[in-house]
Amino acid sequence: MSRAPLHALTWSAEQSLYELYTQGQLEQRFRSAEEAAWLAWLRGVSSFAFHGSSGSLNVYREQRPRGGTYWYAYHTSGGRTRKRYLGRMEHLSLTQLEETARVLSPAQALDQGITLLSGSLAPPPLPASLLERESLLIRLDAALTHPLTLVSAAAGWGKTTLLSAWVSRCKAQIAWLSLSELDNSPTRFWVGLIAALRRGVPTFLDLGQTAMELLQSPQPPELSTILTTLLNELASHQAPPAPLVLMVDDYHVIDEPAIHEGMSFFLEHLPASVHLILSSRVDPDLPLSRLRVRGQLAEIREADLRLSLEEASQYLGWMLSPMLSAEEVHQLVSRTEGWIAGLHLAALALRQRTDRTAFLQAFSGSQRYLLDYVQEEILAPLSAPARDFLLHSAILSRLDAAACQAVTAAQTRAVSQQMLEWLEQANLFVVPLDEERRSYRLHELFREALLVRLHTSHPELVPLLHHRAARFYEAQEAWAEAIAHALAAPDFPYAVRLMERAAPRCWVSGEAQTVQTWISTLPDAVLWPHARLALQATLRVLDSLFATTEASSARAQALVEQLVARLEALLRQQAKGADQPEELLVIGRHLRLLRALIEGTAGTTGHRTGGPLPGGGPELAVDSARHRLLADRGVSARERAPDPAVAGGQAAGRAGRRPADEHQSEGLADLCVSAHWSVAAGGAGMPGGACLA
């Protein structure tokens, strides 16, 4: 790295532009959209300091061993310097610098994660009338003597309320994480878990910094390597005054094999002072049998959560006046099998009935019946504004006044807040997620019934509501939420525009597979005009597969195969004419490159569990693709032979991967440069940073 830069590019919040200083003197100003002026200045310099709104970097232009000059960013914090590949000059944008600074500046990156997860890092407050279940609370105390405690039952059995009640009386240090469907990404999941640990234990404010940086890098090492750094910190960190219990609620939303794999590793090496409680509707894909045999697993299941006659009588007594007779309580408990959600819905229905006997005789405790009953009876007595508010806001997984105002088109945010509070007081399955009553969620059974009613009674409203939600989250730059609603609308052209805006951040935070998953949902008519974004995501996913285990890469490889096959079929359709535009030739060249990389990756993963690779692992895949690319251009076999430096690089590759701070696979980067394909993170010039030449 060269000496300190003479130039400093500084963001001015007051003027909303960048000011360029040379040796302390103001020389020039740039706005983000002034790309031509920015690139013109960039051509004449070899280094500069960048002080953006997201963090600071030193940026240098460096010569590569095999020719060509490329830009790199450096960030130093706590005596440690991290390096990030930025790419060629023509693809270096101010937006890319901001994204890189955001990721390389630890505090900035973590704040982003905590902002997204703040509503999930504390147990929901307990209801005013809490049914004390002493026997279950005592059983939960076993969590303090077992590495894993599993609370497994279907929806509506009171799992979350039980855990919240235990937290209120437990003297252990508690770290809490509530999951949603959007957390089904390894990066997002583990960032959330680290944030929960930091929030739960005051002495853990800097816990997991290295793991956080590795998770959010474009080219992270194997997950086991990242988790080892986190586990070592947990083991060596100053022990809290009481045992630490990490509680993960709604784990059933996770179906990503890489997360299950990581959790299995995490459990296997958990320090003795740390205990994990998982709440789930289904048994998670973890080694439960092995833990059970070892005596390392405590379990609470559906049969344990059933309300007894005494508990049901107490619960119904709070909700109904006059009280039910002992025989009527017995009848309800028998029909619902002690299912507390069923008892709650039955009590709401009984409030509206004068002939209780007839209702109890006809009542079925099945979930199907109760969902139908919500639609027919619970919603009917509500005022039109309350009913519409519930139906329209049901598309949201989390409710707050701002989001509800956007979706329901309420006049003010205060109106939405008042409605949320009224629904909670009316016991209409609206659960607060914080003590301040700023954030809520609908009980899943109730939400399911509302969505069925919405789709059957007002199908024309569904796209409009999802559009409103997508626009709201787009304004917050909550890209995952915005894209989920755009896809649900379904408005695929809008969704892909959001993907292009989200992609640069995903490239630098190691979430290329998330982009790939989004793209795979697009129909062919929308996919083909955005083939460059799809190709860029595919390249990055393939590169990341070299650092993953065989099991965790299987799904990603399948997605890559499917997407590349779709693009190849679309290319054949477009290329039927004799004259092919340059665009088709470029896409065809890169599809052939990706096909070669897929074949090389398949060979690599086939040996992962059986020892070292014969021939150099990822380097073999890259070299194979290089030969395919040069052969495609008519280069002879002799000219295609690798030079000794390349062969030496392959041998070195067998010894292990480059240090995590390098992030970018140099061999793959060189290959893509030779293919006129820039792998610059978030580069300008193409939508979403997909920079194909």
Helices and strands as residue ranges (DSSP letters): E 7-12, E 17-22, E 25-30, H 35-42, E 47-51, E 56-63, E 69-77, E 80-87, G 89-91, H 94-104, H 106-117, G 118-120, H 134-140, G 141-145, E 148-152, H 159-169, E 173-178, G 181-183, H 186-200, G 202-204, H 209-215, H 223-236, E 244-249, G 251-253, H 257-268, E 274-280, H 288-293, E 297-301, H 302-305, H 309-319, H 326-336, H 340-351, H 356-362, H 367-373, I 374-378, H 384-393, E 399-400, H 401-408, H 413-425, E 430-432, E 439-442, H 444-457, H 461-475, H 479-488, H 492-508, H 512-520, H 524-527, G 528-530, H 531-545, H 550-574, H 582-605, G 608-610, H 618-632, H 637-640, H 644-655, G 660-662, H 666-674, E 677-678, G 687-689, E 691-692
